[in-house]
């Protein structure tokens, strides 16, 4: 089978074929964070799903170049910088670091490129100059540069490639200077905003006057500079389809940089919204969570990642605290299996179970059907744990099962449980006392210590390598 993905451009599931003549290299761009605050859990669903797709492409043998931008200048950032009385770099640097710390906590593989909008001002200016040359951009009275939807359409170009727009019912031809405008508007959007007093010292020179870039032009300039004027995959949350991604297409293809017959992006993938406790996230409802809010509640990034990759990327997903507790339980079953397999396999090596890998691959080839993949995995985990409990797994079988899990986890990205168990001195002394009682065959005392440990929240698991303490 071949990998098939839903392409927002065609509104259908298509076979994924890279533009690379060898069929091996893939250019992937994902709209990254706007670093004006801490990212919330809804933002991270997009980044985690993107991480799974990247990992799966690599699992299938592709060489992926993953680019994710850092938006470090736009309306919200400028307002926040002015309010904080800090420099732009100092302000955005704090939130960029926080974002990347959270990104790492979710066990996402770092993108190969993390371009910053403020580092690409020359490329942004050159792109705007091309759009002015083609006639699709114009200078307003205040010195700002806008993209003309009317002129673009008059030239036979289609505006509304990612979604069907009813131009008769929408407000056409209005000019908007803000980075984000009403969904019901088809408006000329700002490519370059002329310097204004409220911008403070956040501005750059340009042939038409000092100012700063609009939000939409930033992604076009960065992606085309790094991946080329045409590339394979562009990802983002479904809220970015219009206007952001639609505007990206118009200004990128309006530049004339693509080879004849080629698009700016061949395949668009959008990740569905996240609900929290059945509702849209809102601070007033008390269901608005940043990643660090959840970490402070005692959940791990690994548990949060597990929950975020448990459902199909195109389905709206209900994120709940109960779901996180269930994720902890599910990961516990996997960790128990992996731990026992490692003990049994020891230094033995073996090849993975091709049957399970085939089932997993067939599921994910079907538009990244991760839920179907998990179904096969948990059936296997249950069977393996049962065999381990019944001592029916020899070192060679254990090694094969372990190799299978490691291959699957190269896509899932869950890693291994980090052991950070601190055993209080009192508990350690009880464990040692039990061991002495067992050696002297005082099994009554040994059992009494086991009961005492359980009352204190600890259980003993006897293994071939000696007793292990686990928290209840």
Secondary structure, 3 states (H helix, E strand, C coil): CCCEEEECCCCEEEECCCCCCCCCEEEEEECCCECCCCCEHHHHHHHHHHHHHHHHHHHCCCEEEEEECEECCCHHHHHHHHHHCCCHHHHHHHHHHHHHHHHHHCCCCCCCECCEHHHCHHHHHHHHHHHHHHCCEEECCCCCEEECHHHHHHCCCCCCCCCCCCCCCCEEEEEECCCCCCCCEEEEEEEEEECCHHHCCCCECCCCCCEEECHHHHHHHHHHHHHCCCEEEEEEEHHHHHHHHHHHHHHHHHCCCCCCCCCCEEEEEEECCEEECCEECCHHHCCCCEHHHHHHCCCCHHHHHHHHCCCCCCCCEEECHHHHHHHHHHHHHHHHHHHHHHHHHCCCCCCCCHHHHHHHHHHHHECCCHHHHHHHHHHHHHHHHHHHHCCCCCHHHHHHHHHHHHHHHHHHCCCCCCCCCCCCHHHHHHHHHHHHHHHCCCHHHHHHHHHHHHHCCEEEEEECCEEEEEEC
